[in-house]
Amino acid sequence: MAFGGDGNDQQKERFSLLLLDPGEIYFEDFGVFYYTHGLPEEEAIRRKMRGRIKMCSKSVVFDPQDVMLPILKFPLRSCTAIEKWQGPVTSRIDATGNVIMIESSQVYQMKEGNVIAPYVFKKKKDKYLFSLNFVTIEDVLPQMQQLLRASTLTAADQNSMIAAIVQSRQARVPFNTSWLETLYEKIVVEMVGDKIDPLVVNPGRIMITSSRLYFQPFNNIDPYPVLKIKLSDIKRIVKRRFLLRQVGVEIFCSEDGLKSDLFLTLKDQTLRDQLYDSIVKQPDVKLVETGQENATLRWQSGVMSNFDYLMYLNNIADRSFNDLTQYPVFPWVVADYASANLDLSRPETYRDLSKPIGALNPERLHRTLERYHDMPEPKFMYGSHYSTPGYVVYYLVRVAPEYMLCLQNGRFDQPDRMFLSIKETWRNVLTGASDVKELIPEFYQTAGKFLVNAQHLKLGTRQDGTKAEDVELPPWAADADDFVQKCREALESDYVSSHLHKWIDLIFGYKQRGEASENAYNVFYHLTYEGAVDLDSIADPNERLSLEAQIMEFGQTPKQLFHGPHPQRFKQSPHMADSVLMGPAGESESPRTDATDSSTRAPSMKPCHLAALWEGRDCLKPVYEHKLHKDTVTSVRLAPSGKTIFSVSQDSLMKMYSLEEQRQQRSISISNMALSSCQVMADSKTLIIGSWDNNVYVYSVEYGHILDTVLAHDDAVSCIQYQGGLLVSASWDSTVKLWECKIGGGAKKQQLQLSAELDHDSGVVCACTDAGNTRVASGTEDGTLYIWSVESQYVLSRHPLHTGSIHAVSFSPEGQRVLTCGADHYLRVLDVTTGTEVCAKDLEEPLRCMVWDGETVIVGGESGNVLVWDLVNLQPIARVCGHAGAVTCIDVSDDGRTIVTGGEDRKVCLWKLS
């Protein structure tokens, strides 16, 4: 980010927009001499002060050149006259009569001695004389008098008149094209908007060129006349809401920056969207991958910290450091502020994250509910919010005192109501009648400067006679930095990690609204929710002003991000997941798998950890390829020994190829129709094969003939999986069937006994079971994923994940997630327990097959590519061209080092890690 002009030689002004009322507009300023009224002529002239007079929408401000003198602010509502002065000393001051007199019953004195302190209010009717330098009184006085007349109106009418004045002035101020960086920049779009900073709205002109974004304020508040951002420096651009209206755009020039470089708002959503599109369409704009598609999965897997995940949620829920009404919100997590040592191993150390602050104290909750039930609609449980501008400045007063002075009309809060003690603040949020505030990110990320009165602010004296200075810390904190560090350790602790999803449900999720919020005692004032009111549709200016004021005061509930329970963070890393299988509620289960069949699982359930194997490797080495079939290969399987490849094809043949002997050992016609799928038993002596003739075949490799044939479906069998005595078959007849089977090695007739039939709304393309054979996942032609209970044979959930057919589905090793890939080019990961999509990635081609170990996925694409992706970090690992047509099937050895693929080109390929 760059700024036009050279402000290095300019003294930094004491005047800032925070000295004005929130939202007040500063127009322009003029060089003046100030003369004290009522003094003898000679003394008045001798004591004159050089400075600048600032014309603002609701006040006039005099900023003396001498920084030790106070800034004088004249609220227009306190002014009785602003006119040309023709009284005594005029001739001595300015022979042309270029003197303005302001008569006011009140003046604010600010920053005397160049110190930030509460304003001094002088309530005495008096006259103040200013002689203008370099401009004539006719250039200034009419504008001041117009604003003075506006101040006599009602608040709504005053705002309307000011808006008309602003619009008129803005129309007369074009963008100064001399500030363009080069002569070759092409202007793309120009519009009027506001630059947003905490408690400050500053209007200006926005210009997008072919290489830069410019913001030219309509005033000279900054030492630079124009702000410039190279489009090539823009890393992220996010659409934002402002005062519950979708009119904002926030621009970040650093990949991981928490605070943006520019927050702009436009008149309406259409203009906002036009600005956003104009920026992102420029060739120089190269936005970085934000990882949003898999943030939840990365957090679940432990790759993303709790702090970073909460910042991510705040960001996509429209929370911004530039907007105090939507400041990022963080939870209280520690409940012990009395002990000498903070024991993070004790559950009692922590706050109950399943409840909002207002529900932590049963007695207060009881009183709240009594009032709530007797309240007319729209009801609310809490008259305040957990995040408001007032709460933000409460925490930050020691590092941003001007925020509080701006918000509280030039005063600090009463000393006993200030942020003085962590313990007292926690006690008050538990017991106070209307105090339900949560925390801000500074409690977990900074060096704790906001807890120390480093500026020696005069915050007042408490009733017990002690001065308000630094925040009193709990006994377990050595200093402010240690306090923040320990809070961060608590936030990242195992206890908080396993319970944080419950707090997310309250703030960003399904317990934010509706019946779930009522049951969770989480109902706030209706104007805090997005969509509660459409400000643009309100014609009455008084009503609109009132609503805007209430939104400012009550704060804003974050945008709702989740409409179902948020997934829980994994209690262990995925690398340990094979030792314990977690059930739907997180309890440990014993897998229903016979020891002899432990290797007989779907290819997606390989216990190897591909991420570790692929580290430092970037390619697959082709070892073998051969056109074994006369038509598309539909299934390939490596024998558990790794010495044999079995394949089936639409040519109706099953092929057996020896890797040791490098020759085809067997070619068997199984059916007179295409074969669709194949499973190899643990001893490599028996195959189960699905066919388009509706049958499932059991074939003995040892004896060389079919042992059993079962008419399994009313249409083609599309997929089969065998594991631990359970056979799952899927079909285009819209069913999945579960079979109990005992596969031996003998030549006698085998038994496949039907145990369940699971009906779908469209043809089923793929199906699999979890490692414990407790659930079945199935994907259909219409893009719907079904999760079934094997025991009850009922559907647990259905999810319309894809816009086309789901081609492959796989459980993660611990059974908590399901991965799907489909014709719509997407990989999608679903949390089984909550039904939340935790990862989605467009690979830009239809995806036909995959193998997944819970972290790394190997995918076969329509174009013939074999793609390897790290889904936790959402990064590509490898991409190789494997086939001339689509890769239709894939399998991986148990050690993860050997990959076999089949394709539409009729080839079977073997790959090794190079």
GUSERO-183113 format. One record per residue (C-alpha): residue in three letters; x, y, z. Coordinates in steps of 0.001 Angstrom, whole numbers, padded with zeros to 6 digits, always signed. Example, Ala and Ser with C-alpha at 12.3 -4.5 7.8 and 13.67 -1.06 7.14 Angstrom:
// GUSERO-183113
Ala+012300-004500+007800Ser+013670-001060+007140
//
This chain:
// GUSERO-183113
Met+000000+000000+000000Ala+001309+003441-000898Phe+000220+006999-000356Gly+000303+009940-002738Gly+002375+012959-001749Asp+005240+013293+000680Gly+004057+013702+004261Asn+007484+013222+005871Asp+007977+016950+006419Gln+004505+017502+007761Gln+003957+017545+011461Lys+001483+014882+012431Glu-001781+016563+013289Arg-003373+016052+016667Phe-006760+016358+015017Ser-008363+013080+014055Leu-011838+011985+013077Leu-012116+010283+016466Leu-012505+013757+017985Leu-015816+014021+016147Asp-019050+012190+016861Pro-019153+008622+015506Gly-019959+008847+011809Glu-019537+012633+011653Ile-018013+013960+008423Tyr-015072+016328+008198Phe-015283+018517+005080Glu-012303+020863+004889Asp-010157+023283+006854Phe-008806+026815+006572Gly-005807+028653+007985Val-006869+031179+010651Phe-005778+033313+013570Tyr-007855+032923+016735Tyr-008486+036010+018878Thr-009898+035881+022400His-013071+037955+022548Gly-013440+040554+025273Leu-009788+041488+025642Pro-008403+044934+024879Glu-007315+045260+021254Glu-003598+045232+021929Glu-003787+042205+024220Ala-006107+040331+021857Ile-003677+040843+019008Arg-000684+039918+021155Arg-002333+036693+022283Lys-003587+035589+018867Met-003114+031919+017987Arg-002277+030518+014578Gly-004054+027331+013588Arg-006622+025758+011320Ile-010377+025716+011626Lys-012053+022449+010637Met-015548+022548+009162Cys-017416+019350+010055Ser-020996+018192+009629Lys-021939+018642+013285Ser-019196+020799+014731Val-016505+023374+014044Val-013051+022543+015417Phe-010069+024864+015942Asp-006688+023112+015962Pro-003933+025436+017214Gln-000488+025209+015706Asp+000982+025131+019208Val+000429+021511+020265Met+000495+022457+023943Leu-002717+024452+023551Pro-006082+022666+023615Ile-008069+021857+020493Leu-011417+023689+020664Lys-014550+021958+019441Phe-017793+023902+018986Pro-020813+021565+018690Leu-023173+023216+016218Arg-026142+022425+018453Ser-024517+024627+021102Cys-023867+027479+018654Thr-026314+030367+018587Ala-024648+032294+015770Ile-021943+031994+013122Glu-021571+035239+011245Lys-019240+037903+009939Trp-017745+039943+012813Gln-018032+043692+012587Gly-017401+044635+016181Pro-014335+046039+017963Val-010780+045166+016858Thr-011962+044263+013348Ser-009850+046908+011695Arg-006783+045835+013627Ile-007353+042152+012882Asp-008261+042290+009230Ala-008951+045475+007333Thr-011085+043555+004819Gly-013437+042325+007531Asn-012472+038700+006842Val-013422+037613+010370Ile-015879+034918+011460Met-017520+035050+014845Ile-018803+031861+016474Glu-021124+032330+019425Ser-021521+029178+021471Ser-022845+028216+024869Gln-020380+025335+025129Val-016904+024472+023919Tyr-014914+021244+024334Gln-011205+021543+025126Met-009277+018497+023914Lys-005677+017243+024053Glu-004318+020136+026096Gly-000583+019672+026542Asn-000794+017164+023672Val-002094+014567+026149Ile-005014+012225+025527Ala-007420+012854+028389Pro-011129+013384+028996Tyr-012387+016557+027401Val-012851+019720+029422Phe-016360+021111+028917Lys-016657+024914+029171Lys-020327+025716+029527Lys-020376+029480+029146Lys-021926+031524+026385Asp-019139+033395+024650Lys-017905+034678+021295Tyr-014861+033347+019418Leu-013176+035283+016598Phe-011278+033773+013671Ser-009618+035752+010911Leu-009278+033789+007707Asn-005975+033491+005874Phe-005769+033015+002112Val-009552+032619+001623Thr-012403+035100+001741Ile-015233+034940+004204Glu-017676+034404+001301Asp-015944+031066+000618Val-016499+029806+004146Leu-019352+031505+005993Pro-022328+030363+003852Gln-021295+026720+004266Met-020946+027028+008043Gln-024302+028774+008309Gln-025948+026040+006246Leu-024593+023400+008629Leu-025696+025521+011589Arg-029252+025587+010226Ala-029141+021812+009814Ser-028207+021459+013493Thr-031501+023054+014532Leu-033521+020275+012884Thr-034489+016902+014298Ala-031701+014336+014189Ala-033182+012569+011160Asp-033805+015805+009226Gln-030330+017020+010143Asn-028812+013823+008734Ser-030882+014196+005554Met-029741+017790+005071Ile-026129+016824+005742Ala-026421+013989+003209Ala-027644+016495+000591Ile-024731+018812+001402Val-022291+015929+001176Gln-023675+014776-002155Ser-023496+018303-003570Arg-019900+018789-002414Gln-018825+015367-003682Ala-020276+016047-007123Arg-018013+019100-007383Val-014835+017224-006462Pro-013543+015006-009292Phe-010762+012487-008936Asn-007433+014196-009476Thr-005937+012161-012304Ser-002530+013753-011717Trp-002172+011252-008869Leu-002263+008308-011280Glu+001035+006502-011015Thr+001628+006187-014762Leu+000200+007645-017955Tyr-000570+004156-019236Glu-003103+003172-016603Lys-006525+002491-018020Ile-009410+003692-015838Val-011792+000791-015231Val-014371+002248-012853Glu-014840+005299-010651Met-017377+005661-007842Val-018015+007326-004502Gly-017649+005346-001291Asp-016628+005514+002354Lys-013415+004368+003998Ile-014255+002635+007268Asp-012075+002705+010358Pro-013143+002058+013963Leu-015918+004588+014766Val-014941+006580+011665Val-016570+006939+008230Asn-014598+009019+005724Pro-016088+009560+002241Gly-014037+009798-000913Arg-013643+008781-004530Ile-012677+005234-005442Met-010935+004584-008737Ile-009887+001242-010166Thr-007373+001298-012989Ser-005685-001504-014849Ser-002900-001606-012245Arg-004018+000146-009027Leu-006803+000922-006620Tyr-007022+004566-005523Phe-008972+006165-002697Gln-009063+009962-002657Pro-010705+011355+000518Phe-012886+014426+000108Asn-010929+016024+002953Asn-007300+016394+003977Ile-007466+014424+007224Asp-004370+012459+006213Pro-001018+013986+005239Tyr-001391+012263+001864Pro-004044+013245-000677Val-004650+009770-002089Leu-004207+006170-000975Lys-002803+003783-003576Ile-002782-000015-003629Lys-001163-001997-006411Leu-003572-004600-007702Ser-000707-007083-007748Asp-000331-006573-003970Ile-003921-007570-003219Lys-003938-011052-001685Arg-007509-011276-000448Ile-010713-009334-001052Val-013800-010094+001000Lys-017381-008903+000710Arg-018546-007459+004017Arg-021726-006227+005633Phe-021856-002888+007428Leu-024684-001978+009813Leu-026363-005245+008746Arg-026278-004189+005058Gln-024254-006002+002419Val-022400-002938+001176Gly-018762-003459+002239Val-015513-004694+000690Glu-012397-005415+002742Ile-008997-005653+001057Phe-005952-007464+002447Cys-002425-007063+001071Ser-000868-009807+003180Glu-001713-013480+003039Asp-002053-014030+006768Gly-002816-010499+007933Leu-005543-010264+010545Lys-006170-006579+009891Ser-007058-005377+006426Asp-005400-002590+004486Leu-008670-001008+003378Phe-012362-001334+004274Leu-014718+000402+001845Thr-018495+000708+001824Leu-020729+001711-001060Lys-024237+003139-001271Asp-025881-000209-001975Gln-025137-003855-002651Thr-025247-003447-006437Leu-022442-000865-006369Arg-020494-002989-003880Asp-020710-006007-006160Gln-019686-003873-009148Leu-016593-002678-007274Tyr-015733-006215-006166Asp-016101-007622-009680Ser-014090-004770-011183Ile-011183-005589-008897Val-011115-009371-009147Lys-011424-009323-012952Gln-008223-007335-013422Pro-005322-009463-014746Asp-002907-008032-012162Val-005030-009332-009271Lys-003669-012708-008148Leu-005624-013716-005084Val-003996-016332-002886Glu-005623-019591-001956Thr-007157-018936+001455Gly-007717-022585+002306Gln-011366-021892+003072Glu-012466-025067+001307Asn-010859-027249+003962Ala-010436-025007+007031Thr-012763-027135+009152Leu-010968-030324+008139Arg-007573-028761+008885Trp-008841-027678+012292Gln-010331-031106+012998Ser-007046-032735+012059Gly-004988-030449+014289Val-003200-028677+011447Met-004984-025376+012204Ser-004936-024039+015767Asn-008067-023148+017702Phe-007103-019469+017555Asp-006593-019495+013789Tyr-009835-021377+013230Leu-011809-018905+015337Met-010208-016040+013398Tyr-011191-017800+010177Leu-014803-018158+011358Asn-014900-014523+012455Asn-013596-013475+009070Ile-016172-015332+006998Ala-018899-014219+009434Asp-018169-010561+008556Arg-016249-009698+011719Ser-013612-007026+011146Phe-011053-005119+013218Asn-012160-001994+011324Asp-015757-002170+012552Leu-016344-002111+016311Thr-019972-003204+015838Gln-018599-006412+014288Tyr-015298-006838+016094Pro-013987-010434+016176Val-015442-012322+019130Phe-013609-014962+021186Pro-014793-017062+024132Trp-013932-016933+027782Val-012307-020342+028270Val-010695-020074+031716Ala-012958-019986+034782Asp-010256-019973+037475Tyr-008835-016542+038273Ala-008097-017166+041945Ser-005576-020018+042069Ala-001856-019456+042377Asn-001238-021943+039566Leu-003321-022533+036457Asp-003898-026282+036150Leu-004984-026918+032567Ser-005439-030635+033239Arg-008489-030032+035495Pro-011888-029708+033755Glu-012940-027358+036568Thr-010409-024833+035282Tyr-012541-024222+032213Arg-015772-022446+031433Asp-018679-024551+030138Leu-018458-023886+026407Ser-021820-025482+025687Lys-023643-022541+027289Pro-023728-018840+026451Ile-022383-016477+029112Gly-025903-015599+030208Ala-026702-019231+031018Leu-023613-020051+033102Asn-025200-018869+036362Pro-028379-020897+037098Glu-029866-018249+039409Arg-029437-015445+036902Leu-030743-017684+034128His-033878-018411+036173Arg-034605-014687+036524Thr-033872-014165+032838Leu-036336-016858+031779Glu-039078-015518+034048Arg-038792-012143+032353Tyr-038510-013741+028923His-041720-015759+029215Asp-043727-012664+030216Met-042302-010546+027396Pro-044297-009668+024258Glu-042914-010443+020803Pro-040233-010040+019635Lys-038807-011670+022746Phe-035193-011645+023842Met-033416-013091+026852Tyr-030603-010595+027137Gly-030923-006839+026844Ser-027247-006576+025935His-025034-008548+023580Tyr-021817-010541+023909Ser-020036-008214+021447Thr-020724-004478+021230Pro-018622-001394+020475Gly-018838-000489+024158Tyr-017359-003833+025227Val-014521-003556+022700Val-013472-000096+023932Tyr-013899-001359+027518Tyr-011131-003896+026899Leu-008943-001629+024737Val-009166+001675+026614Arg-005482+001583+027643Val-004197+001191+024067Ala-006991+003011+022200Pro-008326+005615+024668Glu-009662+007829+021877Tyr-012172+005099+021014Met-013783+005411+024427Leu-013643+009212+024387Cys-015318+009200+020975Leu-017986+006705+021971Gln-018700+008302+025360Asn-018789+011961+024364Gly-015319+012848+025568Arg-015381+011001+028870Phe-013838+007859+030249Asp-016256+005551+032023Gln-016691+005796+035780Pro-013502+004320+037339Asp-015382+001539+039140Arg-016982+000495+035841Met-013692+000415+033948Phe-011752-002717+033008Leu-009701-002973+036192Ser-009464-006664+037094Ile-009693-009946+035201Lys-011243-011633+038242Glu-013826-008889+038776Thr-014735-008809+035099Trp-015273-012584+035089Arg-017330-012383+038266Asn-019473-009644+036751Val-020225-011579+033560Leu-021393-014433+035774Thr-023537-012377+038135Gly-024299-009021+036475Ala-027892-008543+035448Ser-027067-007453+031904Asp-023385-008284+031431Val-022905-011183+029009Lys-019797-010046+027144Glu-017333-012493+025639Leu-013683-011694+024892Ile-011712-010271+021964Pro-008717-011774+020107Glu-006223-009643+022039Phe-006659-011951+025056Tyr-005036-014778+023086Gln-002669-013207+020601Thr-000931-010002+021766Ala+001821-009276+024267Gly-000813-008016+026690Lys-000195-004307+026138Phe-003940-003634+026386Leu-003689-004639+030075Val-001021-002051+030919Asn-001526+001707+031274Ala+001681+002502+029399Gln+000345+005891+028281His-000240+006933+031941Leu-003837+007821+031174Lys-005792+009548+033922Leu-008480+006910+034235Gly-009737+008226+037572Thr-009909+007084+041194Arg-012104+004286+042496Gln-014443+004610+045459Asp-011917+002834+047679Gly-009366+005560+046880Thr-007134+003529+044555Lys-006210+004881+041151Ala-007236+003053+038010Glu-003980+001984+036388Asp-002996-001460+035032Val-005495-004308+034923Glu-005187-006538+037970Leu-004126-010000+036825Pro-004932-013374+038402Pro-002331-014850+040793Trp-001208-017413+038223Ala-000013-014709+035783Ala+003455-013208+036299Asp+002737-010253+034018Ala+000504-009211+031132Asp+002493-011159+028569Asp+002420-014287+030744Phe-001334-013866+031200Val-001944-013826+027453Gln+000398-016773+026921Lys-001423-018867+029521Cys-004806-017887+028066Arg-003536-019049+024678Glu-002350-022341+026184Ala-005806-022814+027657Leu-007440-022019+024317Glu-005297-024649+022589Ser-005687-027239+025366Asp-007174-030687+024807Tyr-010231-029796+026884Val-011082-026689+024851Ser-010244-028471+021592Ser-012788-031182+022373His-015508-028718+023455Leu-014981-025676+021244His-017463-026900+018649Lys-020238-026365+021196Trp-019381-022673+021521Ile-019188-022405+017732Asp-022740-023770+017571Leu-023866-020860+019790Ile-022024-018020+018073Phe-021743-019086+014428Gly-023935-022152+014165Tyr-027357-023687+014421Lys-027967-022612+018017Gln-027733-018981+016965Arg-031338-018797+015752Gly-034725-020446+015918Glu-035899-023088+018350Ala-032372-024353+018929Ser-031297-020911+020190Glu-034253-020791+022573Asn-033441-024240+023929Ala-029821-023157+024388Tyr-030853-019899+026188Asn-029156-017948+023419Val-031767-015388+022259Phe-030690-011767+021838Tyr-032420-008569+020776His-033877-009077+017311Leu-032082-006118+015710Thr-028701-007804+016291Tyr-029483-010495+013709Glu-028807-010198+009993Gly-032045-009915+008035Ala-034047-008688+011016Val-034590-005329+009318Asp-034100-003972+005808Leu-032780-000458+006335Asp-033004+000347+002622Ser-036770-000207+002666Ile-037401+002229+005530Ala-038611+005545+004138Asp-039070+007345+007463Pro-035687+008985+008223Asn-036419+009157+011951Glu-037159+005426+012110Arg-034076+004598+010087Leu-031859+006768+012283Ser-033290+005121+015390Leu-032644+001642+014014Glu-029086+002501+012995Ala-028425+003851+016481Gln-029802+000652+018039Ile-027661-001518+015768Met-024628+000507+016821Glu-025499+000191+020492Phe-026558-003448+020663Gly-023844-004803+018386Gln-024369-007438+015718Thr-024647-011199+015862Pro-022196-012847+013429Lys-023452-014190+010149Gln-024787-017714+010652Leu-022276-020114+009093Phe-023600-023553+010078His-027153-024867+010111Gly-026347-028126+011836Pro-024064-029202+014698His-020450-028267+014123Pro-018005-031187+013892Gln-015921-031976+016934Arg-012153-031775+016767Phe-010448-035157+016599Lys-009203-036386+019949Gln-006197-037947+018272Ser-004284-037449+015087Pro-005423-039429+012055His-002132-041380+012214Met-003392-043034+015406Ala-006899-043591+014188Asp-006384-047228+013219Ser-005924-048299+016825Val-009270-046960+018023Leu-012370-046668+015912Met-014580-043784+017002Gly-018320-044285+016758Pro-020928-041630+015942Ala-020901-040199+019448Gly-017143-040501+019838Glu-017163-043691+021891Ser-014647-046440+021264Glu-015944-049400+019330Ser-014482-052778+018490Pro-014401-053378+014756Arg-016631-056188+013548Thr-013932-057697+011397Asp-012709-061278+011459Ala-008981-061578+011986Thr-008597-063690+008887Asp-010256-061003+006773Ser-008484-057973+008193Ser-006748-057319+004888Thr-009914-057676+002861Arg-011217-054152+002791Ala-012161-051581+000239Pro-009176-049940-001436Ser-010114-046666+000233Met-009528-048140+003676Lys-005808-048869+003357Pro-004135-048420+006743Cys-000988-046874+005227His-000324-043179+005616Leu+000274-041861+002165Ala+001213-038338+003267Ala+004338-039574+005017Leu+005302-041762+002071Trp+004822-038971-000435Glu+006843-036424+001521Gly+009707-035228-000640Arg+008491-037171-003689Asp+006917-035530-006681Cys+006282-038256-009250Leu+005173-041812-009877Lys+007450-044123-011783Pro+005624-046314-014329Val+006722-049934-013868Tyr+004320-051864-016063Glu+001461-051239-018459His-000388-053609-020745Lys-003614-053761-022682Leu-005017-056805-020962His-008616-056148-022001Lys-010664-055410-025084Asp-012863-052812-023392Thr-012840-050394-020433Val-011204-051765-017300Thr-013778-051374-014493Ser-011893-052702-011457Val-008297-053535-010549Arg-007078-055176-007352Leu-003664-055969-005952Ala-003512-059262-004094Pro-002611-058762-000397Ser+000726-060419-001159Gly+001451-057714-003732Lys+002488-060345-006277Thr-000668-060532-008400Ile-003018-058082-010138Phe-006648-059007-010727Ser-008730-056962-013163Val-012252-057079-014615Ser-013627-055266-017626Gln-016651-054438-019705Asp-015376-057183-022018Ser-016781-059662-019406Leu-013332-061089-018663Met-011429-061453-015418Lys-007655-061306-015860Met-004978-062482-013450Tyr-001440-061140-013976Ser+001682-062289-012099Leu+004108-059480-011252Glu+006826-061991-010380Glu+006589-063875-013665Gln+005619-060761-015682Arg+002922-062675-017528Gln-000811-063187-017664Gln-001701-066294-015730Arg-005418-066505-016335Ser-008205-065029-018480Ile-011697-066181-017527Ser-015071-065267-019019Ile-017233-064772-015978Ser-020421-063587-017666Asn-021861-062792-021060Met-022155-059147-019984Ala-019793-056478-018645Leu-018207-056901-015230Ser-018281-053870-012926Ser-016319-054613-009776Cys-014055-057072-008035Gln-012910-057909-004502Val-009984-060167-003502Met-010083-062219-000319Ala-007245-062130+002198Asp-005765-065436+001052Ser-005880-064378-002632Lys-007697-067638-003401Thr-011209-066268-003851Leu-012718-063354-005807Ile-016145-061742-005568Ile-017230-060129-008842Gly-020187-057911-009727Ser-021716-057934-013193Trp-024105-055971-015394Asp-026163-059176-015690Asn-027472-058403-012146Asn-025448-061229-010618Val-022709-061475-008021Tyr-020184-064247-008645Val-017851-066023-006215Tyr-014833-067341-008118Ser-012174-069748-006804Val-008686-068879-008030Glu-007389-072111-006545Tyr-009888-074380-008360Gly-010405-072184-011406His-014191-072107-011489Ile-017221-070195-010183Leu-018269-071378-006750Asp-021517-069468-006450Thr-023793-067232-008506Val-026391-065016-006829Leu-029045-062974-008617Ala-028423-059936-006472His-030388-057108-008132Asp-033034-056156-010690Asp-030496-054177-012690Ala-026745-054075-013197Val-024497-054426-010158Ser-022464-051198-010089Cys-020243-051822-007068Ile-019398-054413-004435Gln-017358-054357-001249Tyr-016544-057258+001036Gln-015213-056858+004553Gly-015331-059012+007652Gly-018123-061331+006557Leu-020270-058501+005169Leu-020794-058049+001450Val-022255-054773+000203Ser-023625-054642-003333Ala-024956-051542-005113Ser-027022-051388-008263Trp-028622-049137-010832Asp-031933-050503-009516Ser-031659-047846-006730Thr-030806-050302-003968Val-027876-051314-001807Lys-028016-054825-000404Leu-026166-056286+002561Trp-025219-059959+002504Glu-023900-062252+005167Cys-021326-064530+003616Lys-018649-067005+004629Ile-015893-067319+002141Gly-013828-070430+002581Gly-011410-072002+000186Gly-013265-075134-000779Ala-014950-075989-004029Lys-018382-076495-002539Lys-021262-074116-003072Gln-020894-070891-001041Gln-023701-069136+000797Leu-024630-065483+000361Gln-027594-064718+002605Leu-029439-061411+002123Ser-029693-059492+005397Ala-030874-056011+004343Glu-032087-053989+001374Leu-031566-050225+001445Asp-033747-048237-000947His-032629-045025-002673Asp-034330-042450-004890Ser-032028-043035-007873Gly-029490-045489-009173Val-026605-046261-006828Val-023131-045921-008327Cys-020865-046657-005356Ala-020998-047872-001752Cys-018657-048744+001095Thr-018669-049587+004791Asp-016676-048078+007621Ala-013877-050104+009212Gly-016191-051499+011886Asn-018991-052508+009495Thr-021372-050305+011492Arg-022314-047847+008734Val-022673-047885+004972Ala-022131-044871+002728Ser-023640-044877-000763Gly-023504-042398-003635Thr-026151-042053-006315Glu-026532-040846-009878Asp-028287-037663-008741Gly-025355-036652-006517Thr-026814-037635-003143Leu-024763-039254-000392Tyr-026599-041612+001983Ile-025305-042780+005376Trp-026970-045969+006697Ser-026865-047876+009961Val-026007-051531+009396Glu-027665-052576+012638Ser-030988-050748+012255Gln-030932-050702+008428Tyr-032268-047133+008536Val-030840-044150+006750Leu-029011-041945+009254Ser-028685-038963+006935Arg-028769-037938+003294His-026784-035130+001745Pro-027165-033655-001765Leu-023439-033050-002176His-022836-033120-005936Thr-024520-031713-009014Gly-023783-034879-010985Ser-023193-038526-010275Ile-021069-039566-007298His-018476-041918-008736Ala-016676-043029-005562Val-017208-042892-001806Ser-014905-043737+001092Phe-014890-043616+004895Ser-011826-042320+006701Pro-010028-044962+008796Glu-011622-043804+012060Gly-015056-043570+010430Gln-015765-039937+011334Arg-015596-038592+007788Val-016678-039583+004288Leu-014976-038524+001075Thr-016821-038423-002245Cys-015765-037566-005770Gly-017991-036964-008726Ala-018767-035875-012243Asp-018976-032230-011090His-015153-032194-010623Tyr-015383-031953-006824Leu-013817-033799-003934Arg-015976-033310-000835Val-015364-034379+002761Leu-018354-034724+005086Asp-018263-035009+008856Val-020504-038018+009502Thr-021637-037069+013002Thr-022812-033544+012204Gly-023387-033704+008466Thr-021111-030696+007939Glu-019102-030424+004760Val-015583-029815+006065Cys-013724-029725+002765Ala-014524-029118-000899Lys-012075-028903-003776Asp-012678-028440-007484Leu-010047-030436-009416Glu-011295-029059-012749Glu-012166-032369-014378Pro-014680-035161-013760Leu-013363-037561-011127Arg-013945-041278-011636Cys-012230-043156-008793Met-010093-042642-005709Val-008196-044156-002783Trp-008051-042268+000540Asp-006255-042865+003841Gly-008005-040032+005691Glu-005357-037457+004769Thr-004029-038079+001262Val-006196-039011-001695Ile-005152-040522-005024Val-007736-039713-007682Gly-008337-040901-011209Gly-009586-038219-013571Glu-011599-038137-016786Ser-008591-036807-018708Gly-006395-039792-017817Asn-004504-038031-015032Val-003653-039608-011704Leu-003856-036819-009104Val-002427-036960-005599Trp-003728-034379-003062Asp-003068-033623+000576Leu-006608-032841+001749Val-005556-031650+005196Asn-003430-028826+003806Leu-005380-028795+000523Gln-002237-028958-001557Pro-001440-030958-004703Ile+001343-033497-004252Ala+001621-035054-007714Arg-000065-035149-011104Val+000885-037677-013779Cys-000729-038696-017032Gly-001596-042354-016665His-004046-043254-019438Ala-005185-042115-022860Gly-008767-041984-021599Ala-010417-041728-018200Val-008836-043473-015212Thr-011729-045693-014151Cys-010310-047669-011223Ile-007439-047573-008786Asp-005923-049628-005979Val-002967-049155-003625Ser-000844-051733-001853Asp-001011-052025+001919Asp+002375-050313+002287Gly+001267-047455+000017Arg+004255-047797-002336Thr+002555-049522-005238Ile-000395-048187-007225Val-002328-049972-009934Thr-004797-048238-012259Gly-007178-049218-015030Gly-008721-047044-017716Glu-010966-046562-020686Asp-007923-047176-022886Arg-008153-050875-021805Lys-004779-050666-020103Val-003718-051771-016634Cys-000796-049721-015273Leu+001468-050345-012300Trp+003253-047450-010589Lys+005913-047207-007899Leu+007003-044229-005849Ser+010156-042902-007488
//
